[in-house]
């Protein structure tokens, strides 16, 4: 056999009372892997049993080690009746199959029951012995590393970036099997959890096989999702970017997570840190100082066609004779020819990465997206993946066509999502069309002289903003001007992307979170009629969401969006759209103009004009305040230096059009906000008036707070090591009486705004701070039920101001926003110690960092030093960021991908919706921390709650919730500790060896 799994059950603690007569428990454990089961002895009458079992040995194939989870079941022994289940633990063996990862899994695991939650802990030790297997036909992918982070892992160097990998598996949902009618809810939930664990392991193994075929050894940006299709089945799908990574062995090679921007930008080699000027996008990240190679190899997908090859070629007319006479034109044409020849006969490359090293992106074309509405009951064979593969192949083909139209040969920041309601499924995909630097190609088609010319013609900070398409044959109407930085190439007036802000981008001022929210009612229908109604609504919803984003961007005084994520969610009687992005002011793009209200004057012209004048004044004041708030002070550049803009096409949208379209309106426009053209909002109906009101309802964050949905807030560099992750869920039930689009939009806006205000109020003790990686997810689990989930991390930064005054102002301004709500869950789980559940077995209290970070590769703590008397108990840190400020990640231990189901028949007794959700999410956090600590880690990075589905039946006092979380388990070392230990290894004091605990207030 190629593998041997060894398991030892050590002990249990804090088990529940199962025997009411003695108030004790007769506990024993079943250990199951595949079809083999072992049992421990029964430990009589104890809530803290000490089994100390022998080693249970399983001889299995290595592919089974990847597919099957280790299942540990704790039961109470009954002599005259069936044994009572206490709970289960599922342990993923895959992290032990990496050569560089942990060699043993050892620790206390929470015993979880889908009805009662966590019911004690069990101490388990797991080891794996692998034998060499030279079978070329083997079906395992042992050794392939998986990373959730959408950037190259911090302690690795990317040798080759191969390209896109995808896979999906389908199975019958146990919730809809005939046997589900006669089995208990606990048995049904456990069957579902076990099936998803099996499918997740199988999917990961198949993805790994494709990576091995591409001669890679890692998957970066791994995104796995579950589609609950009801009676049609259960689908688990995943996408990622195949890479070949090399481990950086020297600790000195690890870059600090927070650095001051470099002031010297001259003569910097490509693989060093070309940090921009003082308008830098933020602190440098370990993406810098890494060398990369790009290989757009064939994407391994079941659905491939020969026509894809044509789409992978950069259009030959990209920069033709129209730009030959301009400076840099011939070189740009040569650059395109080199790129085109390097990509011939290759598959169109997709990348799930959102952060890249400087110089990787030559040009960014803009956001490309595609959506499709499908009927699940039209699948001929629901148990096979071919139909769903064909659906996603169509979506990707459309994305390729859009990118080709923009003159691009790749899509970066690519993601896929679904929204399902009964038999209707909306498939969505989005990314950013881009032109990649040809010197990243594996073939190395660009000579060194061309590389030098490339650096000369594409200066740092603005090269990616230059248009990749032909300015004389644009795919859409656009307002182009010469770049405000290099003044050589043309740039658009606005740039939308799904990626993080490039590290070498030149930014003026700070960024901010910009959201567009939209609700639309639809009639209840079935099957094809419902799908048709949704298909007819989608284009208008996307247009209105885009219009809101554009208007709010102008209102903020900014000209670019990064990290754009648009969700379209379908319900029984409504559609909801939520778009989130980080707005910034790019120095290379033109200054945005103001916003002017215009429209036809009704019969009562006096009052109407007065109202319009009042709103116009509020808009002008808001723009001025936003520019002051976000410190947007671009330098004045005369039009003679920039050059005359290209005449605009005559086609304009209904709400947004330039003043140059009508000479009569020029005298009426207030151009006090700049010399650029102002945007005109035409008020010709009620919806247009609502659009204007929605611009003014977004309240800026209180003083001392900033927010963004990217990893780093542009314009802030002086981060501290104090971070605080939080998760918040809010559920509201709408009234079915007199529901209109206007009322829906108002309720949805109020829901999101109040949620943010409550978060600001709860985090007021961390001022000044920034909410980074703010991830909003909206869902419609039931009729007239809206659920909004937000996960983010608060990071503090140094600011020279009177903090006490600011805190007092914030408390006064947010006191009204902190209202109690039965349907509300809001808690920073790590911020307030009293918000944690009072379980004595919680890993957040039981696991110390010393135990969680045993001595290993890259760990410089001296474990022989006794802990100091006043040391605090550390917990496993959790953050959605790919790094930890003020620390260095020394080791990646594997991916954490967990799926939990919680059900209750006593909702009111557990504190209602708020209490039920709060307890469940806290238990999920505790189980994630326990698994990471058992691997020897002390943090989870790139954490994401990909699904949180809540279903309620208030009449029967019942509720059910499904949560799927993932992240990367890592070992990190504080920079201060690393410096002390490396400089004085023999005199390491107590302070350096005892890591600080979580921040409590």
N, C-alpha and C positions, 0 to 999 in steps of 0.2 A: 504494500500500500504506500502511496506517496505522502501520506500524512498521518500523524497520530495526535489526537486531541486528548488532553488530560485535564480533569476537573476535580477539585477538592472542595467540599463543603465544610467550612470551619465552624461557624456559629451563627446564631441569630439573636436579635435583641428587640425589645419593645413590641413583641407580638401581641395581637389582640386576644382578649379573653374569649375562648371558644366553649369552655365548659362552665356553665353558670353555677353548677354545684360547688366547684372548687375555685372558681375565678382564675383558672389556669388553662393551659393548653398542652395537648399531647401532640407535638409537632414532629413531622418528618418531611423529607424533601425528595422529590422526583427530579432526576436530571435526564433530560431527553435531548438527543441529537440525531436527526434523521428518524430511523425506525428503531433505534436502540434506546432503552430506558434503564436507568439504575435508580436504586432507592437507598436512602440512608436508614439507619435504625430510628425507631421512635424514641424521642426524648420526652419522658413522661413528666407531666405537671410542672411546667416551667414556661415563663414568658421570655426567658433569655437562654435558650437551649445551647449546649456546647456539643456539637456532633463530632467534630474532628474526624471526619470520614477518611477512608482510604482514597487513593487516587482512582477515579473512574476513568477508564481509557477507552477511547473510540478510535478505531482504525478506519479511516475514510479516505475518499479521493479528494484531491485539492479543490476540484470544482464544487464539491459538496461543502467544503469549508467556506466557500464564497457565497453559496446560495442559501445555506441553512443557518438560522440563528440557533444559538444554544438556549434551550428553554429550561428554566428552573422553576418548578412549581412547589410551593409550600402548602402543606395540607395538615389538617387536624385529624388524628386517628380516632375513629369510632369503632367500637367492638361490634355492636349490633345493628349498625346502620352504615350508610355510605359515608365515606370520608368527606369532611367539609373542606372546601377550598379556601385558603387564606389569601393567596395572591400569586402572581407570577413575575418573573424577571426574564427579559429577552436580552441576550448579550451577543453583539455582533463580533464575529471572530476575525473579520477582514483586517482590522488594524494590526493583528499579529503576523500577517503574511508579508509585510514589507521588511526588506533587509535592514532599513535604517530606523524602523519604528520600535515600539516597545516589544519586549520579549515575554512579558507576562502581564496578565490582567488580574489585579488583586485589590480588593477593597470592599467596602460596605455598599450594597445596592439596595435601594428602596424596593420593598415588595409591593407591587401595584395590583390593585383590583379595580376593574372597570366600573363597579357599583359603589364601592366604599372608598376608593382612592388608595393612598399609601397606608399600609398596615404593618409597619415594622421594617426591619432591615435584615439582610443576610450577608455574611462574609464569605466570599467565593474567591478561589484562586484558579486561574485558567492558564494553561501552557499549550503550545503547539510545537511539534517536531516535524519539520518538512524534510523529505528526502528528494534527492535530485531526480528529476524526471526529464529524460531526453526525448520523450515521445513527441514527434512533430505534429501529431493529430490530437494532442490533448486539448481539452475544452476549457481549461482554466486560464486565468489571466493574472496569476499571482505575481506580485512585484510591481504592478501598475499602480501608481499613487494617484489619489483623487483629492482635489482641492476645491472648496466652495468659493474661495476668493476669486474675484474677477480681475486680479492683477497677478503678475508673476510672484510666487511666494517669496517672502522676504529673505530667507536664508538659502535660496537657490539661484542659479544662473540658467537662463534659457538658452540652450544651444540652437534648437530649431523649433519653430512654431509650425506644426504640420497643417492644421486646419480643423475643420468642423467634424464632429462625430455626433450621432444621434441614434436612438433606439427606443422602442416601446414594446411592452408586453401586455397581454390582455388575459383576463380570467373572469370567471363568473363570480359576481358579488355574493358572498354568503348571506348578506342581509335579504336577498331576494330569492333564496333557494326555498324549495318546498318544505324542507326540514326545519326552516326557521319558524314555521308556524307552531311547532310542538316543542322546541327547545327553549331554554331560559334565556333572558336577555344577556346574562353573563356569558353563556356559551356562545351566543351569536356574536357578541363583541369580541371575544377572544379568538373566535374563528376568523373574524375580519382582520384583527391585528396580526395574527400569525400569517395569513395569506399575504398581507401587504409586506411583511418582513421577508417572506420567501420571494415575492416578485421583485422587491427592491434589490436583494442580493443577486438574483438572476440577471436583472437589468444591468447592474454594475459590472458583473462578470462579462456580459456580452459587449458592453462599451469597452472594457479593457482588452478584449480580443481584437476589436477593431483598431485600437491604439497600437497593439503589438504588430498587427499587419502593416501599419504605417511606420513601423520601426520607432515608435515613441515609447516613453516610459511614464507618462503622467497625463492627467486630464485636469486642466485649469478652467475655472468658471463653470464647474459642474452644477447643473440645475436640474433637480428631479422633482416631478410634480405628479399628483394623483388626480385622476378624473373619475368622479363618481357618476357613472352614466345610468344608474338605476338598473332596470331590468336588462339593459343592453350589455352590462358588464362593468368591470373595474379595470381601468387603464393606468398603468404606471409608465411614464415616459421621461426621457432625460436627454439633455443636450450638453455639449461641452467643447472645449478646444484642446486638441491633442498636441502635446509638446514633448520635447526631449529636454530634461532638466539635469543639471549637475549640481551637486551639493557643494556649498561654500564651506570648507572645513575650518578656515581661520576665523576666529571670533572678531578679529579686526576688520574683516570684510563686511560685517554686518553694519548697516548704516543706522544711526540713531533715528528714532521716529520723529523727533522734533529738533530742527536745526534752524538757525537764523539764515536768511537768504544770503547767498554769496554776492559780494559786490563786484567781483571780477568776472567778466563774461568773455574776455578775449582769449583767443588761442586755447580753447578748451577742447580736448579730444572728444570723440563721439561717445565713448563709453565712460566718460566722467560726468561730473555734475554741472551741466550748463544752467545753473539756477538763474532765473531772470532778474530784472532790476527790482527796485523797491516796490513796484506794483506787481509783485509776484503773486501767483495763485495760492500760495500757502506754504506750509512747511514741507521740506523735502521728504520724500518717502524712499524706501529701499528699492523702488523701481529704478532709481538712478544707480549709476556705477555698475550696470549690468550690460553685457553684450548679448545681442540677439541675432538670430538668423531666422528668416521666414521662408517656409516651404509650403506654398499653396498646393499641397498634394491633393489627390482625389478624395473628396469627402465620402466617407463610407456610409451610404444610405441604401436601403433596399430599393427605393424608387429612384432610378437614375436614367437619364435619356441622353442621346447624343446631341440633342439640341442645346443642352446646358453649356456645351463647350463654346458655342458662339457667343453666349452671354458673358463669358468670362473675359472677353477681349475688350480692351479699352477702345472706344470709338476712334477711328483714324482721323476724324474731323475735329478731334478735341481742341486742338489749337492750330488751326490751319493758317491760311494766308492772311486771315484777318488780324492776327497778332504777330505776324512775321516781322513787321516793321517796328514793333515796340521792343523796349529793352527787356531782355530775358526771353523773348518769344522763340527764337530758334532753339535755345537750350531746352525750353519747356516742351517743344515738339519732339526733340531728341529724347527727352526723358520719357515721354509717352511711348515712343517707339521702342525704347529699351524695355519698358514695363510690359508692353504688348507682346513682344517676342518672348519674354520670360514666362508669360502666362499662357502661351499657346498650348493647346491640347491638354489643358488642366481644368479641373473643376472650379467653379466659381467659389471663392473662399468666403466662409462665414466665420466670425469670431465672437465668442461670448465674452471676451475681455472688454473692460471699460477703461482701463488705465494702461498706458503704454510709456515706453521710454522716450525721451526727447528725440525727434527726428523720425520716429516710426511712421507717423502720419504726415504725408506730403500735403494732401488737400482733403478737406471735408466738404462733401456736397450737400449734406442735410439729412433730415430724417426720412426714411422710407418705411412704409408700413402697408400691411394688407390684412383684410378681414374677410371671413367667409362664414355664412350661416348654413349649418348642416342639420339634417334630420337623422336622429339616432335609430329610429325604427325602420329606416330604409337600408340599414346595413344587412347585406345578404347573409353573411356568416359572422355573427357578433363575436365568436370565440377566436377569430383569426385577426391578425393585425394588418392585413393587406389593405383593407378599405381605409383605415385611419392613416396608414402610410401614404396612400394616394392623396388624401386630403392635405396632409402637411406638405407633400411634394408640390401640390398646386400653389400653396401659400408661398413656399420658398421660391418657386419659379416666378411668381409675381414680384416678389422682393427683388430678385435679380434683374427683372426688366426695368423696374424703377431705378435701380442703381445704375444700370447701363445708360438710361436716359439722362442721368446726371453726369455722365462721362467718368464714372468710377468703376473700379474692377474688384471691389471688396466691400463687405458689410461688417462693421465693427459694432460692439455694444448690442449684439443680437440677442433677442429673447422671444419666447413663445408663451402663450397663455390661453386658457379656455374659460368660458362661462357657460354653465349648463343649467337649464330649467326644464324639467320634465323631458320631453323628447327633442328639444331644440338645443343645439350647441353652437356657440360662436367661437370660431378659431381666430386668434389674433397673433400677429408677428410684427416686430418692429426692430429697427436698427438704424445705423448711420452709414450712409454711403460714403466711401473714402477711397483715396488713392494712396497706396502704400509706397514707401521708399524702396526702389528696386535693389538697393544694396543689401536689403534684408533677404533677398531671394537666395535660395539655396545654391542656385547655379552661379551666382556672383557675376552677373552680366554687366555690371557697371564698372568702368575703369576708375582708377584712383583720380585721374584728372577730372572725370565727370563728378566724382564725389566732392572735389574741391569747388567746382563750379556750382554744385548743388547748395553747398553751404553759403556761397556768396550770393546766390540768387534767392535763397529761401531763408531770410534772417530769422533767428529765433524770436518767437513771440507773435509772428503774424503769418508765417508760411502756410499753416493749416487753414487759415481763413480765406485764402485765395480761391477763386472759383475754379473747379475742375472742368466745367463745361465751356463750350464756345459762346462767347458773349454775343455774337451775331446770330446765333441759332439756339437761343435759350429754350429749355423745355417748358418754362412757365414765365409769366410776367415777373420781372424783378427790377429793382432799382439798384444799379451798380455805380460805384464810385471807385476812384483809385484808393489803394490801401493808405490809411492814415499813418502807418508806421514806415514802410519802405517806399511808398509812393511810386511803385513800379507796376504792380499787378492790380487787377480789379477785385473788389470784395462786395458782397451783398450788404444791404442795409440791416438785415436781421439774420441770425444764424441759430437754428434749432438742431440739437444733437441729443443722442441717448447715452453718450459717454461722459466720463468725468472730465473736468477741466484739465487740459494738458499741462504738464509741469512747467513747460517753457512758455506758456501763454502770458502775455502782458495784460494785466487787469488794472483798471483804475477803480479805487474804492473797494467796497465790500459787496458781497453777494447777498441774496435773500431767497427765501422759499416763495415760489409763485404757484398758485393752484387755480385750476378752472373746474367748476362743479356744475353739473347739469342733470336734470331729471326730466323725463318725458313719459307721459302716460300712454298706454296702448290698450286696445280692447283685448279681453280674454278670448283666445281662440285655440284651436287644436291643430296639431300636425302642420300641414302645408300652409294653411291660412295664417297660422301664427308665424311661421318662418318667413312668409312673404311680407307680413306687416313689419317684422323686425328688419328685414333687408331694406325695406323702403325708408325706415327711420335712420339707419346707420349713417348714410352719407350726410344727412342734415345735422346729426349729433356731432360728427367729427368736424364739420365746418364750424359749428357754434363753439365747440371746445377750442378749436384753433383760434377763432376770433377773440374769445375771452383771454387766451394766453397772450395774444398780440396786444390787446388793449391794456392788460395789466402790466405787461412788460414796458410799454410806453409810459404808463402811469408811474412806474418805478424809476424812469429815466435811464433804463438799461437797453442793451441791444443784442443780447445772446442768452440762450437757454441751454443748460447742460443737465444731464441726468434725466431727460424727459421720459416720463412713464405715464402712458394713457391707458386707463382701464375702462372697458365697456362691460357693464354687468347687466344681465337679463333676469327679470322676475316675471311673475305671472301676469301682472298688469302694468308694469313700468320698465323703463330702461334708465340706467344711471351711468353717467360718465364722470370720471375723476382723473384729472391730469395734474401731475406734480413735476416741478422742475426747479432748478436753481438759476435765478437770473443774475447775470453779471454784466459789467460794462467792459467790453474788449476795446483796447486802445486802437486796434487796427480797423475797426468798423466805424462808420460815420455816427455822429451824434444824433440820437433820436429826436424827432421834432415833437411838438406839443400835441395835445388832443383838442380838437375844436368841435363843438356841438352845432349841428345845422339841421334844418328841416323846414317843412312848409308851415306857415303861420295860419292857425285856425281863425275862426270868426272872432273869438275873444282874444285878439292879438296882444292886448296890453298885458294881461296877467300871464299869458303864455311866454311872452318875451322876457318878462320879469323872472319867471321860473327858470327859463333857459339861462339867463344871465347869472342867476344865483348858482346854478349847477356848474356853469363854466368857471366861475370864480373859485368854487370849491375844488374843481379839477386842477386849476392852475396852482392853487395853494398846496394841494397834495403833491404835485410834481416837485415843487420847490422844496417842500419839507423832506420828501424822499431823497432828493439829491443831497441835501444837507445831512440827513440821517446816515446814508450809506457812503458819504464822503466822495461823491462823484464830482470831480472838478477837472474835466479834461482840458488840455491846453488848447487855446484858440489857434486854428490853422486857417489861413485864408484860402478862398476858392481858387485863386490863381496858382497856388502851390499844388493843391490837390488835383486840379484839372476839372473840367466840366463834366458833370454826370451824363451818363447815357440817357437819351430821351426815353421816357417811360412808355410802355404800350398803353393803348387807350382803354384796355379792359380793366375794370376795377370791381372790387366786391361791393356788396350793398352797404356794409357798415364802414369799411375802411377804404379810403381813397385819398389821394394826394391833392393838395391845393392847386398843383399845377394843372389839374384836369379842367379847371374852370377859371377863366380870368376874372369873372365877376366876383368870385369869392375871395380873391387875394386881399382886397382891402378890408374884408370883414374878419380875417383871421388874426388872432393874437399870437404873434411870433416871439413873445417875450422870453421863451424858453430856449431860444437858439435860432440860428439862421437856416436850419433845415426845414424841410416841408413838414407842416403839421398834419396829423391824421384827423380826418373828419368823421364824426359819428352822426349819421343821418337818423333823425328821430322821425320815422314815418308810421310807426305803429306802436302798440303797447309793448311788444317784445323788445323793440329797440330801446324804449324808455327803461325797461328792466335791465338791459345790458349796461346802461349808464349808471343806474342805481347800484348794480352789483360791483362796479368799479370802486365805489365809495364805501361799501360795507366792509371791505377787508381792512381790519384794524392792524396797524403795524405792531410788532412785538414791543413789549414794555422796554424801558430804558435798561440797558445791561444785557438784553437777550438778543441773540441772532439765531437764525434757523436756515437750514439748507437740506436737500436730499442727497447731496453728494458726500463723499467721505471727508472732504476738507472744505471748510468755508473759505472762499476766495477773499484775500485781503487780510487774513488774520494769520500771523506767524508765531506769536509768542504763546504757544500752548503750554499748559502745565500737565502734570501726570494725574490729575484728579479727573476721573471719568465716572459716569453713572448711566448705565443702561436702564431703560424702563419700557414697559409694555402697557398699553391702555386699550381697553375695549369698551365701546359704548353701543348699546342696543336700544332702539326706540321703536314703538309701535304707533303707526299712523292711524288717524281716524278715517274710517271709510266714508264719512259724510263730506260731500262737497270737495272732493279732491280735484285740484286743478294743477296745471303745470307751474303756475306762479306760486301756489302754496307749497308744492313739492320742493321747488327750488329754494324757497325761503327756509323751509324746515331743514333741508340738507345743508345749506350755508350756515345756519345757526348751529347745527350739530357739530360741524367741523370747527367753526370758530370758537365755540364754547369749550370744545375738547382741548384746543390749543391753549386757551386762556387758563383752563384748570391746570394744565401741565406747567405753564409759566408760574402759576401760584405755588404749586407744590415744590418747584425747583428754585424758589426765590433765594434760598440760602446759598446757592452756588454762583450768584452774580459776581462778576460778569462771566457769562458762559454762552456757549453756542450749542444748539441742538443740531447735530450732524446725522446724516444718513436717515432722515425722517422718512419712513416708509408707511404710507397710508394704503390700506386695503379696504374696499367697500364690497359688501355682498348683500344679497337679498335672499336669505335662507327660506323665508316663508312669505305668504301674501301679507302685504302691509307691514312688513318687518324690515328695518334697515339696520345693518350692523357695520360699524366702522372700527377697524383695528389699526393701531399705530405703534410702531416700534422705532426707537431712536436711541441715541446716546448723547448725553450732555457732557461737554468738555469745557473746563474752565480755562481762562487765559488771563494773563497779567494785563492790567489796565490802570494807568495812573489817574485815579479819580477817587472821590470820596464814596466808598462802597456803602457806608451806613446810610448816607442820604439817599442813594439810589434804591436800597432795599426798602426804606420807608416809603418812598414814592410808589414802588411796585406793589407793596402790600396794600396801600390805599386804593390803587387803581384796579387791583384784581380781587378785592374783597367781595365785590358783588358777583364776580364770576364763579366763586367757589360755592356752588349750591349743591345740596344733597338731592340725589335722584335714585329711585329704586332700581332703575334700569341702567345704572352707571357702574363701570369698573375702571378705576384709575389709580395706579399705584406704581411708584418707583420701588421695585422689590429690593433693591440693594441700598437705596438711599435711607429709608426709614427702617430701623431694626424692628420696630413694633409691627410693621406690616407683614413680616414673615410669619408663617403658621407656627404655632407653638408646639410642633412635634419635637420631642426630645431627640428623635432619630434623624432629624433633618441634616443632610450632608453639608448644608450651608453652615451648620454649627459644629458638625462632628469632624469634618475634614480640615486639617491644617495644611498650610502650604508646604511645610516640611514633608509631610507624608505625600502630598500631591505632587511634589517635584523631587523624586529621588535622584540621587547622584547619577548622572548620565552624560551623554555627549553634549557638550556645550553648557552644562550646568555648573556654575562656579561657586555654588554655596558650600560652605564647609559644614557638613552635617555633624561633625564631632563637637562643634561648639554648642554648649547647652543653651537653650532658649532663655531669654531674659525674663525676669519676673513680671514685668509689666507688658509683655508682648500680647497682642490681640490675636484671636483666632482668625486665620485667613480663610477666605472662601475662593472658589474657582471664579475668576472674573469672566464676564460675558459681555461681548461687544459686537455690534454689527460691522464695525470697522475691520479692515484687513491688517491693522497694526494696533499697537498699544502705545499711546504717547508716553515718552520718557522711559521706554523699555525696548529691549531687543528680543525678538523671537529667535530662539536657538534651535528649536526642533519642532517639526510637525509630526504628530502622532497618529493621524488618520482623520477620516471624515466621520462626523456624528450625524446620522440621519434617523430620526425617530418619529414614530406615529403612535398617537395615543387616542383612546376613546374613553369618554366618561359619561355615565348615564345615572340619572337619579329619579326616584319616584317620590321624593319628599323635597320638592324644590323650595317651598315656603319655609320649611323647617331648617334648611341650609342657608337661609338668608336671602332668598329670592335669586333673581338672575345675577345680581352683583356678587353676592356671597358665593354662589356656585362657580361662577367664572373665575373669581379671584382665587379661590382655593385650588381650582384645577390648574390654572396657569402657574401658581406657586409650586404645585407638585411637579409640573413639567420641568420647571427650572431646577428643582431639587434633583430630579432623576438625570437630567443632562449633566449637572455638576458631578453627580456621583460617578457616572460613566467616565467622564474626563479624568477625575481624580484616580480612578482605578487604573487608567492607562498611564498614570504618572504625569499628567498634565496639570497646569494651574491656570489655564485660561481657554476660552472658546472665542475665536475670532471669526469674522464673516458670518455671524449668527443671523439667521432669518427665520421668522415664523411664516412659512409659505402658505399655510392654510389654517383657518380657524372657522369652522362651520358650526354654528349654533342653531339648534332646533328646539322649539318649546311647544308644549301643550298645556297651557295654564289651566284648562278645565279639569285635567286629570292630574295636575300637580307634577308633571313630568318634564324632563329636559334632557337633551343629549348634546354633546359637544365633541368635535373631532379636531385635533391639532396635529400639525406636521411641522417639525422644526429640523434645522440642519445647521452645520457649522464645522469649523476646523479646530480640532483639539491640538493645543500647542503647549510648549514650555517656554516661558519668557523669563528674562532676568532684568531687573531694574538697572538702568545705566549707572546710577550711584553705587549700587552694590557691586556691579561688575568692575567699576573703577577701583573700589576699595579692595576687592579680593585680588584683582590682578596686580595692583601696585604693592599691596602688603599681604601676601598670602599667608604669612606666618603669624601676623598680628591682627587677623580678622576679628573685629569686635562683635559684640552682641547685636548691635544695631544693624550691621550689614548682613548678618546671617539670619535675622528674624524679619521676614518681609512684613510690610505694613498691612493691616487689615483693611477691610472696606470702610469707606467713609460713612459715619453715622451722624445724624443730627438730632 
